[in-house]
Amino acid sequence: MEQMEQRGAGAAVTDPRGVLRQGRAFLDFFWDIAKPEQEVRLAATESLLRHLREGKKDDELKYTLKRLVEGLGATREAARPGFSLALAQVLQAFEEIPLCSILEQIKEKHNLEKVKKKLVRNAAFGNFFGVMALFQSGRLVKDRKALLESIQLLQQLTNHQTHLRDLPCKTLIDITSEVPETVFEEVLFDILQGDLSSAFTSPENLHLLLVGMQKFPGVLKPKKLKKLFGSPTVVNKENISRLVELLKSAAKSEKEDKKLPSVVFDLLQVALKEGAFELFWNEVVENGLLKEKSGPVSYMCYRLLGRALPLLSMEQLQVVLKGKVMLHYGEHVVATQFPQGFKFAAEMEGYIDTFLSGCNDPERQLTVMMGFSTLTNQGKPVLLSTSRVVRHLQAVALQKYIYWLKDMFLRPDLDCCLDFSSNRQKQNRENADIAQQKTARLRRWIIHRLVNITESATKKEESLVMDIARFCFFHAFFVAKKKNSQIAEASVLPSEPLNERDHTDTENYFFGLLQTLNTLPVLGDTAKAAALREKHVHGVTADGKLWIFLLAEYANKLLSSEHVKTVKPFTKEQRDIWERTLQSVKNLQKKENKSDSAKVGAFQQLLLSIAIHLFKNQSETVDILSDLLNCTERAFSKEAKKKKTDISEPGWVEVMVEILLSLLAQPSLLLRRISKSVFVWICPNLTKRGLQLILDVFDPNQEQNEESAVVVMEESNKKTKSSQDTDEEGSEDSSDEDSTDSGDEESEEVDDNFRSQLMKVLQAGNALVWDKSDEELDDEAMMALDKNISALFAEQQKRIQAKKDEKDRMRKEKILRRDFKAKVLDLIDVFLVKQAENPLVFDIIEPLLQLIEQCMSSDSDKQEVDFLQKTASIFKNSLCRNKQYCKRVASLQEDVHALVQRLVKKACKHTDSAVALYYFSASLYLLKVLKGNTSTALPPPELGKQSDSRAKQACQLLNPGCLNMKKVAVIYQQALTQFLSKRNSPLTCSMFHDLFKRFPV
């Protein structure tokens, strides 16, 4: 390229009136075309075309063609496609340029016979990219002479595989696929006849034949095929072995690209057309390619399986989905579950997703879903139970799939599964338990699959979701004594009764489903459902009923039935509290109206969520439910309404917040999720006192209160109760650790008190008296002395252990407090996101900043760091960067301005720049809020007729809103003065840069 540029520059000097006299602008186009950045190359090509069209100078066009042809063989790899694309665009724009003349220039400039040996590679690429330019111009297929010469040139280039590999063959195939059938028959067939007749010698020639058969069936008829290579069809028994070898070669050549070779997919299409699919699949793929234990060949088979799905009929799908390729694929997925393995499962899921989205036949959709759901590893399907491909299922297919899943759960048919075991599983499992383990694994997957359908499927109806919810609930907590047609879930008895583990797994997945139902948007196409969706109402059906209430009614029906029984029987007290809860919920529904709908909804949600929890953990839930019922009665009693004017009496929102905080302290994940979902309900009604109850959790002064300590200790006791068994099991192991710890304890410094006590014991036993007669103590005195010393050391050991226990207790309590704060922090996050326009947001700013400051000055253990990161993320993303903010600041202008002043002053006083940055950012957020609010004192600006969008933007920029410019200017002027005058100022340049950038006026 440098030599070419030098020759071009030399021409400019010798010919001052030539093209290059116009300056560097024209030459710069070619320099930019050769650059590696694609955007620069494309921009230069567009500029060059524009220049040539506007200039209309023949000498410039002639020079352009010369430079572009020279650049086709550039040394830099990135330059070649740039020059090729530019040449294609020029030829497309100027159709008067004959293609044959350009092709002659290419052959002459990049002559493979005359070029030096070290430049053969560049010349080969020059010819190749030249043909590519002619093809991309869109004119090649119209010019028969240029087309013929281009094909001949590509055939010559196939001899230079060292440099070009299979690029000429692929380009030849692409050009052939674009030409009309008459042109192929009259122009190309004769020169391609040699390649077509040798189709079974290389994958490229085979691919050319297959493309020709599909594009030009009128030319490549069976009779002509027989003349070419001796058989009227491609896929037949005689060609099996040759096809296998060619496909193996194609797989290895495409190894790095990780895609299905085109020749393989075209061969599949030809096999379908010839009616030889089963022969192709059984002999070529399963009995041929799969026997080659090679990664690229195996992946090619898997990809062929995925790509073939849309092309196959029902019968062909059955053959493929129950064949060896599926089994081989399943073994691969299980074997590559480790991080170092190449995971193909995601790619296969993409193929399934593509098939389901493009298939309108419910039966074929169902066949594919059942096929992949019955590919099992010791009972557990290989397909992920969380796979989202079900979102493309038609309503009929989805319903049939769910019915099939439920039937497989009740009557597991392992014989219909394509089951396999890994080598490790074959060694570790005993044959006696295999069948039972397979059934358990299959049932666990089915329940998770059903639960996930309620979240993933798009074409689901309320009846379908309720059907799944009832099914999961029944098999989690109930057992049918005998068949009963009145209860759908009891109409079919399990072929193998569910064991305790099955019920536990179903129970866990059910509570996950319950969380999904509580956040599920309203389903249905009715106007009422659409109206509820616009209001962002969740957790209710189209008629406004809570999903969880419908489940509670169903549970009550089951409890009253004689044909079913609970897995964990209810006591009379538990049954009474259940009925009392349902009655309370029904009473709440009667009181529901527009004024207190949020209050009623929140209490209903909380009562029913904990009531359902009664089926899981009865002893724990009874006490919580009893307290909550009493609280509900107080909140809705007439006396509470009379005392509404009393400021000291907490409102229902404050009571609800206290309940939610107490639930967050529980170790149950479900109760914590319930608390969060209920808090979303009451967010719009949250009061300042209710918010303060949440913020008090982060107040370090409140941590010393007895009440907060009780909360943490209650959680600690409940949390440790579940792990008592493991602690007892590990007590024997810990005894060995005690012996090693004792060595460390002995090395500890002995305190003065223990030293003085030891001296007294020794003096009392006369052990420190030095007698010249060297008389030893008698046995009784020695025994008494040993006894006193051992008692003293035992007492000292107890003191040391007590100190250790106290230290450990303090550490655990600190961890529990931090965990509790992290959970409460989620409520703050929810409020900032859901109620960004609420004025109460201003009350959260300073407590959040104090919390960040407190975390930065505390220990740097992982828990503290995680908590700090979470707090900082909420502050930045949910508060400062939130596009929504309070629009009712007019009455709070003075308070907000005072808050800005406090924040900036604290930022200036801080010693840590990191903390100061948070305070400064909070002040900028408040400036945004103040400026974004319209002030009633200022009239709207009058715009003349000549005003445009820029003038409007300028007015918006100049409009201060509720911002007191003079007051704020003084605040930030003082901060800027301190920054410029004080050496160790915590303020930084970036803070003021952000200020001036966001608020330039």
Steps between C-alpha positions, in 0.01 A plus 500: 500500500783743583658436157163566337460829691852606404428433133178701531687791664764491229235529233366812670838674479563417133147594401409822684175530303400143586254359750725533800541875459168556677649440844507227761123476553452268206795278596385477860199298386728214400706521817182473707368210290811304599461562874407209734198677655187394315313823575784707351511280189124528444501878549792539257320288239186713527705820475687372196175410320353840582812673369498302175130563439528872564828546310414288194864503389624212289861534614397471865286194425781340304746565783249366754462171314878469469557561872220266607624217276851544641365493855333161449836333555611716792733349755279604790211259541254767615563710190399235246128475587490882522626545145278214378187657648593844364555355152163321518326826596668692219404235243144504629479879485658533153339229287666632186830347616536162323562212741723314256745791484519510880553123509782535248661768717476269800659210313773723362580670830494177704638253244567175684744378235724809481498605864796432723478197727484702821207704363291201384280526811419866435430429134269211585302719738496778242331274247259360757389839637473626144245233414326573831472868404346410164253268672407749773433769241189300398590519132697179456203266448376730223828503304548148361852555372623648829317226690668226297846650543443555873399136553807385307720726712351358820567148372864597450515644850390167654857382435625755755339340807811574704408868496130514420382171649138440394409863429495464118275193522256673735490808278443284192206334678358837605521635144345182358206523741423854378494443124175419312440144387542586131837663565613199700400263224639704209811655655614327818406134464773418249783655702365357827440154363838377619433622853151349501616161377761487777246590770605213728867598506474809723239671723518812282412314178222313681363829628505644147302201375245524782448874442458436129244224563291729719530816289479342154291182523406537134866474396642246745240230445553138613605400147764770488621408848546142385715622212705716735586250775319176425187516719171692467496596870755625749380322815500126430666194646790511253598853603466459879867444578615785274246739650615411852862577419412828329286615796778412744737714298247786493453479879872531567535794260221693680632416848610854585182667372276293730217483249334238285678460163272609217569180305351290782176699516467496120556124499217465755269701275591292195444178700151623594431590139617158378291322766809348660497676837491186716785348300699820540431532872550138595796409281684826439443678832441238771694200367763707321583838649420418865748212499773758440585592858594854412376823655443694174313207342280455810417870515417492130249221568343694787470813284353297217241365744402852605493644149300203368203548736306752285536283188375170640155343505345341809632154412848632427503695826423179688797329329739783585386565858532135599824433315866468584581867437262604777649246737851609408400863555359423845820325604698800379290745706544297820872453436562874444328636809839599634639847429781380275264321258356656183129531569280432198169501692444875452550469124257210478245699698539772239413250227192386694399862556533575128293196407219573747481868405470418129271198526123548487414132539417426868554126452854543370574747779374251756702217345825696526433613859413145608804364314745725684311455830543122478876512436594413858807436706386243757150645495595869489442665159803663342293802393513771766183522706535880478523502120300789353428329166144428621414865439458419129256212550153536355221499759388150396855363509567662837187352652581151369860532620385590851254210502780266390733633774236445771429150373874418502519631857218273617587200284868522410557311175876446498470263203406785267809694607829492314694439820874467552755493782850640512791271581531650847132446569526137388780444750348686795134397488359170615247333273249453784428874536530605136128491411394693811774759451405547136137560595597754766732689263235507228229625737726772637573624146132490398386709797770760432406497130132559585584783738724665242231481231287746698784749467641419153198417285346800322179340374374389841151547632373540855348152502832347396698686768246407765511139386877488550477677837237259629696199378820615674316594819313171521806278455706715736266478799230238432460133419191346340348213701304382197392625163258791503358658184399817684865589562691496172836440672358194677337350190823313414703327769880486465626166369780532755408689819699817568753466780600766750776634274254537211260700717783720628630576150148576375442719804813706435414551134142593593614790714710620207183482291316696768755779471449500121122523543535793739690697235314370192348767272128471430428242230231513234387713206199664663469875547503459878823300487660762276395776742656315793823449303517872427482563874788251548288281725662163576397180673132509406276338241303692238202528739718654772538198728837418651661184363599405851140538619383254234764256621389549858141420401624187323699401808193546717303277265766229532505528878124444506512198268493145632676359195835671562726552798780741581860382499546679833170470692356814659431520870178658624685823584654516152168431330333769710761760411467404132123549504536819699744632237267423210211666680714805569594523131135477396413775746773715351362447151162628615661817632698563183437833330694758310622688805669209673545246218879504543464437872257213448712351220819513707343329800335238279828425328685468828236292678457255212873465432570405859188282516622296203832474682304316772511186284881509497602595853206479734657566838686810385212646300224470762653761732574744215152458358336548838687827559421618150129428539488700822683783327257488206201517731649802676581671171144462367306534823260788560703612800803544274299726271384709795857541622615603157538860615739399778852568378658256745296209366686325214314476171444181309802566277729532804358180644551322169860624477574364848356163400705491181818586689433218745447260207827610343678386815371147447731244336230401251573613146130482415404735783762747384362484146149548636617805691651652188196434282261639763719807543452571128126513572528752782771720342255763369347531850827509695509781757789690649472304825491172310812596304673603823439154643698358207775761524540437874640159414810673358539743790805391705342649813201269463719188498552527874129485570370188663223465246731475201720255680200278559423499128848386411522241772163356401630454150821356631317243709274398214784495257714280716213268590507340156871437526502350852510149362806567294665672796435194715639273233811710482555512875722195493719653234517824690638322805821442308509867413461588868820313578687694235345825618619432852856525377427846369330598824807401702710734294272793587631750746400416855325788677620633837190384686557137401869530585424628854242222556753240390761643740252479787422136427867410486575690821211334678646162406857606606620432149702823492689444831868412442625259761870409510411153622333441155209327666215436254127549571314196614245332272194657662641851473601436139153369414334801663732736314430328165129518565513874576719573196277297264191678635668836442600410143154362428347825616744696286415278202131577548572874507700477177226295333235745622694788342525306175131417504413862564724612216346242267150601607578863427638409158192295408271772629683752285458277194129459572456874542675565171287237323186656644608846383568364151146364485352829620713680243302314234187679625675835456594399147140401421370832633750707300413315180123477543447841667768717343258796485410480869633792715600245765797417279671809642488343848700201376797693360683584823448161669634327189806727496561442871476126437759521220725709723459253787584203274812669364634559849421146626677167452592396148379140518311356203158544656562868569636556149199330341263705713683822406485414130130426524429827682710700255328334204156587636611858562643546150257300286168512684533858626745723312467345153127441516325686218191543717509749787268701723291759313337650813782707646334843498394472865833346602737746330653633822555153646657369183731801468603456863572132426718600203695734726549232766618245244752735340634606841542138607678429174741786572565391859573138422853364497420215260444606137305182428238585764500866395417392144180332618390812692580721200311267263197512728503880483508483118200266508309759705599771252351285224180465700473873573577600142258247359207644698306797362470796731162675531678832558651508150272546196556268207729650232327655199628368171470702181413372161868461411571274794623153414605187684836652594329797658276268698802308622669825598193605696492166678868540580454852635186419698615441859178328607485499880874554526613806695793596281652756738488271802638199313771708333626613840506140628709367211714815484611438858573137414701603193695755703590234755604261222731759342648630824527193722775255419339190652148571384282188464337655194633410156503647149259235374234616747498856368536381143184297550328801659585739215422241233156415636407853614692745279279795588 
